[in-house]
Each structure stands twice: as C-alpha cells, then as structure tokens.
Amino acid sequence: MSQKFIAILMGSDSDLPIMKSSVAVLRSLDVSFEIKVSSAHRTPAYTHDYVKDADKRGAVAFICAAGMAAHLAGAVAAATTKPVIGVPIESSLDGLDALLSTVQMPGGIPVATVAIGKAGAKNAAYLAAQIMAVADPDLAERVRLDRAASADAVIAKDKALQLQLENGEI
C-alpha cells in the first residue's frame, strides 16, 4: 500500500505565500503532502489527471486554493470522492468572490470551505490532518497535543496580561 498523503493544489503560484501556512501545519504534524500548481481553467486535463493519479497513490484529502472564480476545488471534487477542502484566496472583492465560488457547490459534490486567506490555509491543513487522523491514532495524538499547546499559549498570554494589569502597566 502506498503512503497516505494530503494533496495541495493551487490555481496559481501567486497563491504560494498564503499556502505556505498549510505546508507549515502539515510539516509540524509530520503529515506527508504534495503541492502543485494546477488551474481548473487553464489546465483542466492536467488537473483531472493529477487528481485521479493522486487518488490511486494514496491521497486522503485534497486542499485546493484559488482566487477570483475559484473553481479549482469544485473541479477537483468532481473528479474524486475523497474530501476536498477549498481555501478562498483574496485577489479581488476582498476574496468574497472566491469564497462564494468555493462554497456554493451543487448538491452531491461537497467542498468543505474554510476562511479566506492565511487563516483558511492553516485551518484547511488542520482539517485535512484531522480527516487523516481518523485512521491514524498517532496522528490523532499529534493533533491533540498541538491543540493543547495552542490552548496553553493562550493561557500564558492571559497570565502575562493579568500580571501587567496588577502591576498597573495597563
């Protein structure tokens, strides 16, 4: 059996600065991934062929980032029954055009859609890792520990704030 991985597709290489957030999360959780530039409009056959091949090779989920018309996630979802997570990229209309293009899918072809931009890219990676973790207890534990570390960081920031308040610094 081939190694399981998350496939990340970007409609343009200009999406990479945002999608580096997905890469960072997956790396921090020790999740295998691939990342490609593939356009739903300019390279539809290439996109379809990659999705079919990735399906066969062990892709567990697909993260698709696109701006403007943002059809990449829908095109990928039409070619696989694996989970597809859409990341709307801000390129015009503050990203609302990409958000609506990603989230408004016809019944039967779901795309999980996350926030616009960097927060969405991070959440897409976390969601993909959680999907993969359903069948991987070790990964599930890494995700749990990551979330606990995040909670600990917030508590530490609150303690620092409370100390500043007590000392009259605020």
Backbone as ProteinMPNN parsed JSONL, in Angstrom:
{"seq_chain_A": "MSQKFIAILMGSDSDLPIMKSSVAVLRSLDVSFEIKVSSAHRTPAYTHDYVKDADKRGAVAFICAAGMAAHLAGAVAAATTKPVIGVPIESSLDGLDALLSTVQMPGGIPVATVAIGKAGAKNAAYLAAQIMAVADPDLAERVRLDRAASADAVIAKDKALQLQLENGEI", "coords_chain_A": {"N_chain_A": [[0.857, -1.193, 0.0], [0.506, 2.239, -0.737], [2.037, 5.226, 0.654], [0.062, 7.317, 2.678], [-1.147, 10.6, 1.98], [-1.606, 14.203, 1.885], [-2.946, 16.136, -0.647], [-2.132, 19.181, -2.065], [-3.369, 21.703, -4.02], [-2.863, 24.538, -6.04], [-4.295, 27.255, -7.724], [-2.644, 29.058, -8.909], [0.806, 30.068, -8.904], [1.037, 32.354, -7.471], [-0.468, 32.006, -5.26], [1.057, 30.73, -3.411], [2.404, 32.163, -1.214], [0.32, 32.374, 0.685], [-0.459, 29.687, 0.96], [1.72, 28.535, 2.104], [1.218, 28.458, 4.761], [-0.447, 26.23, 5.095], [1.384, 24.243, 4.421], [3.26, 24.562, 6.506], [1.747, 23.802, 8.762], [1.115, 21.107, 8.15], [3.691, 20.033, 8.015], [4.501, 20.477, 10.677], [2.914, 18.683, 11.987], [3.879, 16.361, 11.033], [2.859, 15.251, 8.633], [2.564, 13.743, 5.525], [2.728, 15.287, 2.318], [1.851, 16.635, -0.905], [2.419, 19.295, -3.198], [1.107, 21.335, -5.707], [0.881, 23.381, -8.667], [-1.955, 23.988, -10.415], [-4.443, 24.625, -12.664], [-7.947, 25.055, -12.748], [-9.11, 26.176, -14.961], [-7.127, 26.815, -16.914], [-5.598, 24.511, -17.154], [-7.282, 22.095, -17.305], [-7.346, 19.297, -18.0], [-4.871, 18.403, -17.076], [-5.171, 18.902, -14.344], [-7.327, 17.16, -13.731], [-6.145, 14.679, -14.394], [-4.033, 14.607, -12.533], [-5.466, 14.519, -10.09], [-6.853, 12.059, -10.31], [-4.64, 10.324, -10.433], [-3.382, 10.904, -7.962], [-5.37, 10.037, -6.221], [-5.21, 7.253, -6.65], [-2.652, 6.797, -5.68], [-2.748, 7.226, -2.953], [-3.753, 9.604, -1.809], [-5.406, 11.224, 0.792], [-6.978, 13.397, 1.261], [-7.83, 16.475, -0.39], [-6.55, 19.709, -0.659], [-7.498, 22.745, -1.904], [-6.592, 25.735, -3.343], [-7.676, 28.836, -4.51], [-8.316, 31.903, -6.226], [-10.518, 34.605, -7.23], [-12.635, 33.418, -9.683], [-12.425, 30.87, -8.663], [-12.729, 27.986, -9.134], [-11.294, 25.689, -8.758], [-11.411, 23.907, -6.48], [-13.985, 22.85, -6.812], [-13.724, 21.613, -9.326], [-11.864, 19.666, -8.686], [-13.3, 18.242, -6.732], [-15.256, 17.179, -8.352], [-13.875, 15.173, -9.566], [-13.126, 13.278, -7.724], [-13.932, 11.2, -4.888], [-12.87, 11.639, -2.499], [-12.331, 13.69, 0.456], [-12.541, 17.191, -0.124], [-11.106, 20.287, 0.413], [-11.638, 23.635, 0.287], [-9.789, 26.604, -0.149], [-10.377, 29.87, -0.155], [-8.827, 32.479, -1.926], [-7.75, 35.765, -1.52], [-8.078, 37.915, -4.096], [-9.55, 39.647, -5.532], [-12.384, 41.75, -4.8], [-12.098, 41.564, -2.017], [-11.782, 38.869, -1.573], [-14.271, 37.749, -1.404], [-15.571, 36.932, -3.727], [-14.139, 34.624, -4.401], [-14.67, 33.105, -2.126], [-17.484, 32.695, -2.306], [-17.593, 31.35, -4.773], [-16.307, 29.02, -4.082], [-17.731, 27.905, -1.938], [-20.37, 27.584, -2.831], [-21.462, 24.97, -3.963], [-22.955, 22.451, -6.069], [-25.53, 20.207, -4.917], [-24.403, 17.068, -3.758], [-21.801, 17.205, -4.615], [-19.672, 17.905, -2.59], [-17.693, 20.523, -1.095], [-15.651, 21.28, 1.446], [-15.343, 24.352, 2.94], [-13.095, 26.802, 3.972], [-11.923, 29.663, 5.853], [-11.139, 32.816, 4.228], [-7.947, 33.266, 2.877], [-4.856, 33.32, 4.83], [-5.561, 32.293, 7.435], [-7.513, 30.499, 6.659], [-5.958, 28.771, 5.087], [-4.328, 27.61, 7.041], [-6.322, 26.364, 8.632], [-7.39, 24.604, 6.751], [-5.319, 22.765, 6.467], [-5.212, 21.755, 9.088], [-7.789, 20.603, 9.202], [-7.586, 18.681, 7.156], [-5.581, 17.081, 8.276], [-6.963, 16.176, 10.543], [-8.941, 14.655, 9.293], [-7.335, 12.658, 8.161], [-6.367, 11.615, 10.522], [-8.412, 10.099, 11.568], [-8.033, 7.467, 10.868], [-5.544, 7.039, 11.904], [-4.09, 6.7, 14.772], [-1.723, 7.714, 15.958], [-1.259, 10.126, 14.602], [-3.628, 11.389, 15.351], [-3.08, 11.816, 18.054], [-0.914, 13.599, 17.834], [-2.238, 15.798, 16.707], [-3.994, 16.379, 18.8], [-2.149, 17.077, 20.818], [-1.003, 19.343, 19.626], [-3.177, 21.081, 19.6], [-3.574, 21.335, 22.361], [-1.186, 22.606, 23.065], [-1.593, 25.03, 21.8], [-3.753, 26.006, 23.283], [-2.497, 26.225, 25.777], [-0.696, 28.278, 25.199], [-2.403, 30.473, 24.877], [-3.434, 30.676, 27.469], [-1.082, 31.314, 28.849], [-0.563, 33.827, 27.752], [-2.737, 35.228, 28.765], [-2.16, 35.122, 31.499], [0.151, 36.703, 31.55], [-0.965, 39.132, 30.751], [-2.707, 39.61, 32.917], [-0.847, 39.948, 34.958], [0.434, 42.287, 34.102], [-1.716, 44.015, 34.375], [-2.154, 43.901, 37.188], [0.223, 45.084, 38.025], [-0.14, 47.658, 37.284], [0.573, 48.423, 34.755], [-1.097, 48.576, 32.713]], "CA_chain_A": [[0.0, 0.0, 0.0], [1.294, 3.462, -0.826], [1.959, 6.108, 1.812], [-1.039, 8.277, 2.646], [-0.691, 11.987, 1.924], [-2.552, 15.268, 1.57], [-2.598, 16.81, -1.903], [-2.44, 20.61, -2.072], [-3.342, 22.284, -5.361], [-3.043, 25.985, -6.097], [-4.643, 27.706, -9.057], [-1.553, 29.893, -9.419], [1.937, 30.144, -7.982], [0.857, 33.539, -6.627], [-1.153, 31.551, -4.045], [2.018, 30.082, -2.523], [2.638, 32.825, 0.081], [-0.767, 32.011, 1.599], [-0.497, 28.248, 1.172], [2.835, 28.121, 2.968], [0.62, 28.19, 6.074], [-0.852, 24.817, 5.07], [2.615, 23.448, 4.437], [3.842, 24.641, 7.85], [0.928, 22.989, 9.671], [1.299, 19.682, 7.837], [5.051, 19.666, 8.448], [4.566, 20.452, 12.142], [2.209, 17.469, 12.419], [4.554, 15.239, 10.367], [1.917, 14.7, 7.659], [3.089, 13.779, 4.159], [1.906, 16.079, 1.402], [2.356, 17.09, -2.195], [1.865, 20.605, -3.53], [1.2, 21.542, -7.149], [0.13, 24.452, -9.326], [-2.821, 23.359, -11.406], [-5.581, 25.522, -12.836], [-9.202, 24.468, -13.226], [-9.463, 26.777, -16.243], [-6.044, 26.796, -17.899], [-5.067, 23.147, -17.315], [-8.283, 21.181, -16.746], [-6.98, 17.886, -18.176], [-3.74, 18.18, -16.164], [-5.75, 18.842, -13.001], [-8.091, 15.918, -13.63], [-5.198, 13.558, -14.398], [-3.327, 14.592, -11.25], [-6.397, 14.078, -9.043], [-7.062, 10.612, -10.487], [-3.395, 9.659, -10.067], [-3.186, 11.066, -6.522], [-6.335, 9.115, -5.618], [-4.656, 5.89, -6.734], [-1.398, 6.713, -4.934], [-2.951, 7.319, -1.511], [-4.233, 10.892, -1.288], [-6.504, 11.072, 1.747], [-7.818, 14.586, 1.083], [-7.28, 17.489, -1.281], [-6.708, 21.116, -0.29], [-7.457, 23.495, -3.159], [-6.578, 27.186, -3.137], [-7.88, 29.607, -5.734], [-8.96, 33.206, -6.081], [-11.446, 35.053, -8.264], [-13.707, 32.476, -9.986], [-12.181, 29.824, -7.656], [-13.38, 26.727, -9.496], [-10.386, 24.563, -8.598], [-11.929, 22.927, -5.522], [-15.128, 22.174, -7.432], [-13.22, 20.726, -10.381], [-11.251, 18.517, -8.008], [-14.379, 17.469, -6.105], [-15.965, 16.445, -9.41], [-13.032, 14.082, -10.049], [-12.781, 12.364, -6.633], [-14.865, 11.097, -3.766], [-12.122, 11.97, -1.282], [-12.677, 15.028, 0.931], [-11.912, 18.348, -0.759], [-11.189, 21.473, 1.261], [-11.353, 24.81, -0.519], [-9.24, 27.799, 0.504], [-10.546, 31.049, -1.0], [-7.684, 33.386, -1.905], [-8.124, 37.144, -1.812], [-7.448, 38.501, -5.271], [-10.433, 40.766, -5.848], [-13.57, 41.815, -3.945], [-11.678, 41.123, -0.682], [-11.861, 37.413, -1.502], [-15.655, 37.267, -1.307], [-15.895, 36.214, -4.965], [-13.55, 33.288, -4.271], [-15.411, 32.402, -1.08], [-18.778, 32.253, -2.835], [-17.355, 30.351, -5.82], [-15.858, 27.776, -3.453], [-18.725, 27.339, -1.023], [-21.649, 27.334, -3.494], [-21.36, 23.778, -4.799], [-24.234, 21.757, -6.231], [-25.739, 19.058, -4.047], [-23.761, 15.832, -4.157], [-20.382, 17.466, -4.9], [-19.311, 18.807, -1.486], [-16.376, 21.1, -0.85], [-15.549, 21.941, 2.747], [-14.729, 25.643, 2.649], [-12.555, 27.455, 5.16], [-11.827, 31.122, 5.774], [-10.346, 33.432, 3.175], [-6.549, 33.612, 3.147], [-3.901, 32.573, 5.653], [-6.267, 31.516, 8.461], [-8.134, 29.389, 5.947], [-4.911, 27.824, 4.696], [-3.973, 26.859, 8.255], [-7.445, 25.502, 9.009], [-7.503, 23.531, 5.761], [-4.328, 21.754, 6.822], [-5.673, 21.09, 10.31], [-8.932, 19.762, 8.866], [-7.076, 17.531, 6.404], [-4.9, 16.224, 9.245], [-7.995, 15.532, 11.353], [-9.546, 13.616, 8.446], [-6.36, 11.575, 8.089], [-6.2, 11.071, 11.868], [-9.485, 9.153, 11.862], [-7.47, 6.127, 10.691], [-4.146, 7.064, 12.346], [-4.087, 7.138, 16.17], [-0.54, 8.514, 16.263], [-1.532, 11.467, 14.1], [-4.675, 11.954, 16.207], [-2.417, 12.295, 19.261], [-0.144, 14.801, 17.484], [-3.212, 16.888, 16.549], [-4.461, 16.709, 20.15], [-1.066, 17.784, 21.505], [-0.88, 20.654, 19.0], [-4.284, 21.909, 20.088], [-3.303, 21.608, 23.775], [-0.121, 23.614, 23.097], [-2.223, 26.295, 21.424], [-4.525, 26.453, 24.451], [-1.52, 26.638, 26.792], [-0.143, 29.57, 24.789], [-3.412, 31.494, 25.18], [-3.469, 30.824, 28.936], [0.142, 32.026, 29.23], [-0.739, 35.228, 27.364], [-3.662, 35.828, 29.718], [-1.431, 35.313, 32.762], [1.021, 37.868, 31.365], [-1.848, 40.295, 30.752], [-3.189, 39.837, 34.274], [0.291, 40.473, 35.705], [0.581, 43.693, 33.702], [-2.844, 44.728, 34.978], [-1.874, 44.0, 38.626], [1.352, 45.986, 38.229], [-0.508, 49.0, 36.841], [1.17, 48.7, 33.46], [-2.204, 48.763, 31.769]], "C_chain_A": [[0.89, 1.24, 0.0], [1.094, 4.32, 0.427], [0.828, 7.109, 1.627], [-0.482, 9.696, 2.677], [-1.857, 12.922, 1.664], [-2.061, 15.941, 0.298], [-3.061, 18.263, -1.817], [-2.313, 21.092, -3.51], [-3.61, 23.776, -5.257], [-3.357, 26.368, -7.535], [-3.543, 28.504, -9.722], [-0.411, 29.87, -8.424], [1.858, 31.392, -7.108], [0.117, 33.194, -5.329], [-0.183, 30.988, -3.009], [2.268, 30.836, -1.218], [1.56, 32.51, 1.118], [-0.686, 30.532, 1.952], [0.708, 27.708, 1.933], [2.331, 27.848, 4.385], [0.13, 26.753, 6.168], [0.363, 23.911, 5.186], [3.203, 23.415, 5.846], [3.07, 23.767, 8.834], [1.166, 21.508, 9.406], [2.694, 19.211, 8.251], [5.124, 19.546, 9.967], [3.893, 19.204, 12.712], [2.803, 16.203, 11.806], [3.59, 14.491, 9.44], [2.541, 14.834, 6.27], [2.141, 14.566, 3.257], [2.634, 16.254, 0.08], [1.729, 18.451, -2.44], [2.134, 20.876, -5.005], [0.459, 22.81, -7.552], [-0.658, 23.787, -10.444], [-4.114, 24.17, -11.493], [-6.813, 24.786, -13.371], [-9.539, 24.961, -14.625], [-8.375, 26.626, -17.303], [-5.475, 25.398, -18.138], [-6.064, 22.109, -16.792], [-7.911, 19.704, -16.886], [-5.841, 17.51, -17.226], [-4.246, 18.037, -14.729], [-6.472, 17.527, -12.793], [-7.155, 14.717, -13.547], [-4.447, 13.469, -13.071], [-4.235, 14.054, -10.147], [-6.612, 12.571, -9.13], [-5.826, 9.833, -10.057], [-3.162, 9.741, -8.551], [-4.133, 10.159, -5.744], [-5.752, 7.698, -5.552], [-3.425, 5.722, -5.841], [-1.558, 6.927, -3.436], [-3.337, 8.679, -0.964], [-5.436, 10.645, -0.386], [-7.499, 12.214, 1.582], [-7.076, 15.559, 0.175], [-7.565, 18.866, -0.697], [-6.519, 21.907, -1.571], [-7.585, 24.985, -2.892], [-6.748, 27.888, -4.467], [-8.574, 30.914, -5.396], [-9.899, 33.452, -7.247], [-12.562, 34.031, -8.499], [-13.621, 31.232, -9.108], [-12.904, 28.514, -7.951], [-12.523, 25.504, -9.229], [-10.935, 23.506, -7.644], [-13.114, 22.161, -6.106], [-14.706, 21.217, -8.528], [-12.587, 19.485, -9.778], [-12.332, 17.64, -7.385], [-15.165, 16.661, -7.134], [-15.197, 15.213, -9.863], [-12.668, 13.071, -8.966], [-13.922, 12.282, -5.634], [-14.141, 11.307, -2.438], [-12.528, 13.371, -0.83], [-11.865, 16.115, 0.221], [-12.177, 19.558, 0.132], [-10.767, 22.668, 0.422], [-10.86, 25.968, 0.325], [-9.438, 28.977, -0.454], [-9.357, 31.998, -0.817], [-8.157, 34.782, -2.296], [-7.352, 37.641, -3.027], [-8.276, 39.669, -5.799], [-11.635, 40.686, -4.911], [-13.302, 41.309, -2.528], [-11.802, 39.606, -0.489], [-13.276, 36.865, -1.448], [-16.086, 36.525, -2.567], [-15.358, 34.787, -4.893], [-14.288, 32.467, -3.223], [-16.727, 31.845, -1.627], [-18.606, 31.2, -3.926], [-16.978, 29.007, -5.226], [-16.971, 27.116, -2.655], [-20.03, 26.937, -1.728], [-21.545, 26.17, -4.49], [-22.731, 23.129, -4.94], [-24.323, 20.561, -5.292], [-25.09, 17.807, -4.614], [-22.284, 15.978, -4.5], [-19.88, 18.424, -3.809], [-17.872, 19.293, -1.541], [-16.457, 21.76, 0.521], [-14.79, 23.237, 2.501], [-14.327, 26.308, 3.946], [-12.462, 28.959, 4.906], [-10.961, 31.577, 4.6], [-8.919, 33.642, 3.683], [-5.815, 32.708, 4.106], [-4.577, 31.731, 6.738], [-6.953, 30.309, 7.828], [-7.126, 28.336, 5.538], [-4.481, 26.982, 5.888], [-5.086, 25.883, 8.614], [-7.661, 24.366, 8.016], [-6.535, 22.404, 6.088], [-4.731, 21.012, 8.099], [-6.845, 20.16, 10.019], [-8.489, 18.521, 8.1], [-6.366, 16.556, 7.341], [-5.906, 15.494, 10.128], [-8.702, 14.425, 10.566], [-8.614, 12.409, 8.385], [-6.235, 10.866, 9.436], [-7.297, 10.098, 12.262], [-8.958, 7.716, 11.784], [-6.024, 6.032, 11.176], [-4.077, 7.593, 13.778], [-2.871, 7.988, 16.549], [-0.718, 9.96, 15.796], [-2.606, 12.137, 14.952], [-4.063, 12.513, 17.493], [-1.596, 13.545, 18.974], [-1.073, 16.008, 17.318], [-3.711, 17.341, 17.92], [-3.401, 17.515, 20.903], [-0.866, 19.193, 20.935], [-1.971, 21.593, 19.509], [-4.084, 22.278, 21.554], [-2.217, 22.674, 23.91], [-0.673, 24.986, 22.738], [-3.023, 26.865, 22.594], [-3.587, 26.94, 25.552], [-0.937, 28.007, 26.466], [-1.126, 30.702, 25.099], [-3.468, 31.747, 26.684], [-2.246, 31.592, 29.423], [0.029, 33.509, 28.884], [-1.698, 35.933, 28.319], [-2.974, 36.072, 31.054], [-0.519, 36.535, 32.678], [0.194, 39.153, 31.382], [-2.309, 40.624, 32.166], [-2.081, 40.415, 35.161], [0.528, 41.942, 35.382], [-0.516, 44.547, 34.338], [-2.603, 44.948, 36.464], [-0.764, 45.007, 38.917], [1.078, 47.409, 37.747], [0.088, 49.378, 35.51], [0.114, 48.92, 32.38], [-3.254, 49.621, 32.43]], "O_chain_A": [[1.92, 1.268, 0.675], [0.117, 4.16, 1.158], [0.66, 7.679, 0.548], [0.531, 9.959, 3.324], [-2.945, 12.497, 1.276], [-0.882, 16.277, 0.186], [-4.226, 18.541, -1.533], [-1.273, 20.91, -4.144], [-4.465, 24.22, -4.492], [-2.738, 25.848, -8.464], [-3.502, 28.62, -10.947], [-0.632, 29.674, -7.229], [2.553, 31.472, -6.095], [0.082, 34.004, -4.403], [-0.559, 30.789, -1.854], [2.34, 30.189, -0.173], [1.861, 32.392, 2.306], [-0.83, 30.164, 3.118], [0.711, 26.553, 2.356], [2.953, 27.088, 5.127], [0.275, 26.12, 7.214], [0.368, 22.944, 5.946], [3.6, 22.353, 6.327], [3.673, 23.07, 9.65], [1.393, 20.739, 10.34], [2.848, 18.11, 8.779], [5.741, 18.617, 10.487], [4.258, 18.728, 13.787], [2.296, 15.103, 12.029], [3.517, 13.262, 9.461], [2.994, 15.914, 5.889], [0.921, 14.517, 3.414], [3.844, 16.053, -0.032], [0.636, 18.733, -1.951], [3.246, 20.672, -5.492], [-0.465, 23.253, -6.87], [-0.096, 23.111, -11.306], [-4.793, 24.369, -10.486], [-6.727, 24.003, -14.317], [-10.183, 24.249, -15.395], [-8.673, 26.34, -18.463], [-4.93, 25.128, -19.208], [-5.715, 21.318, -15.916], [-8.148, 18.93, -15.958], [-5.847, 16.426, -16.643], [-3.801, 17.157, -13.992], [-6.254, 16.85, -11.788], [-7.355, 13.833, -12.714], [-4.247, 12.375, -12.544], [-3.808, 13.217, -9.352], [-6.556, 11.881, -8.112], [-5.94, 8.802, -9.394], [-2.784, 8.747, -7.931], [-3.749, 9.58, -4.728], [-5.806, 7.041, -4.513], [-3.181, 4.638, -5.309], [-0.573, 6.816, -2.705], [-3.256, 8.891, 0.246], [-6.37, 9.938, -0.764], [-8.705, 12.029, 1.742], [-5.861, 15.473, -0.001], [-8.691, 19.153, -0.288], [-5.503, 21.763, -2.251], [-8.558, 25.441, -2.292], [-6.055, 27.58, -5.436], [-9.313, 31.016, -4.417], [-10.051, 32.612, -8.133], [-13.365, 33.796, -7.596], [-14.643, 30.602, -8.835], [-13.618, 27.994, -7.093], [-12.977, 24.381, -9.449], [-10.924, 22.32, -7.974], [-13.227, 20.951, -5.911], [-15.264, 20.126, -8.65], [-12.752, 18.381, -10.297], [-12.278, 16.416, -7.504], [-15.678, 15.586, -6.825], [-15.771, 14.309, -10.469], [-11.971, 12.097, -9.252], [-14.763, 13.176, -5.548], [-14.742, 11.165, -1.373], [-13.016, 14.161, -1.638], [-10.663, 15.969, -0.001], [-13.307, 19.816, 0.546], [-9.651, 22.701, -0.097], [-11.427, 26.28, 1.372], [-8.738, 29.072, -1.462], [-8.941, 32.281, 0.307], [-8.874, 34.954, -3.282], [-6.128, 37.771, -2.99], [-7.744, 40.572, -6.443], [-11.869, 39.646, -4.294], [-14.173, 40.698, -1.91], [-11.913, 39.128, 0.64], [-13.47, 35.649, -1.445], [-16.88, 35.588, -2.489], [-16.048, 33.845, -5.281], [-14.508, 31.271, -3.409], [-17.043, 30.671, -1.434], [-19.392, 30.255, -3.998], [-17.293, 27.964, -5.799], [-17.13, 25.897, -2.697], [-20.722, 26.034, -1.26], [-21.541, 26.376, -5.704], [-23.572, 23.239, -4.047], [-23.306, 19.976, -4.919], [-25.211, 17.519, -5.805], [-21.586, 14.977, -4.658], [-19.684, 19.612, -4.067], [-16.965, 18.58, -1.97], [-17.239, 22.688, 0.728], [-13.707, 23.22, 1.916], [-15.105, 26.374, 4.897], [-12.88, 29.449, 3.858], [-10.161, 30.813, 4.062], [-8.715, 34.139, 4.791], [-6.088, 31.511, 4.202], [-4.204, 30.575, 6.94], [-6.967, 29.223, 8.407], [-7.402, 27.14, 5.629], [-4.29, 25.773, 5.759], [-4.824, 24.708, 8.871], [-8.075, 23.275, 8.408], [-6.887, 21.228, 5.997], [-4.606, 19.79, 8.18], [-6.889, 19.043, 10.534], [-8.974, 17.422, 8.371], [-6.53, 15.342, 7.215], [-5.721, 14.315, 10.43], [-9.022, 13.375, 11.123], [-9.055, 11.27, 8.54], [-6.023, 9.654, 9.484], [-7.121, 9.337, 13.213], [-9.389, 6.852, 12.547], [-5.345, 5.046, 10.891], [-4.012, 8.806, 13.982], [-2.986, 8.89, 17.379], [-0.369, 10.899, 16.512], [-2.505, 13.329, 15.245], [-4.481, 13.568, 17.969], [-1.58, 14.466, 19.791], [-0.735, 17.114, 17.74], [-3.837, 18.539, 18.175], [-3.717, 18.515, 21.548], [-0.589, 20.13, 21.684], [-1.711, 22.757, 19.811], [-4.387, 23.402, 21.957], [-2.313, 23.549, 24.771], [-0.26, 25.993, 23.313], [-2.973, 28.065, 22.86], [-3.856, 27.957, 26.19], [-0.709, 28.812, 27.369], [-0.713, 31.775, 25.538], [-3.542, 32.895, 27.122], [-2.36, 32.433, 30.316], [0.482, 34.358, 29.653], [-1.499, 37.103, 28.648], [-3.18, 37.114, 31.676], [-0.429, 37.312, 33.628], [0.613, 40.153, 31.967], [-2.302, 41.788, 32.567], [-2.341, 41.266, 36.012], [0.791, 42.747, 36.276], [-0.263, 45.666, 34.783], [-2.817, 46.052, 36.965], [-0.801, 45.702, 39.933], [1.96, 48.265, 37.796], [0.108, 50.559, 35.164], [0.41, 49.389, 31.281], [-4.284, 49.913, 31.823]]}, "name": "protein", "num_of_chains": 1, "seq": "MSQKFIAILMGSDSDLPIMKSSVAVLRSLDVSFEIKVSSAHRTPAYTHDYVKDADKRGAVAFICAAGMAAHLAGAVAAATTKPVIGVPIESSLDGLDALLSTVQMPGGIPVATVAIGKAGAKNAAYLAAQIMAVADPDLAERVRLDRAASADAVIAKDKALQLQLENGEI"}
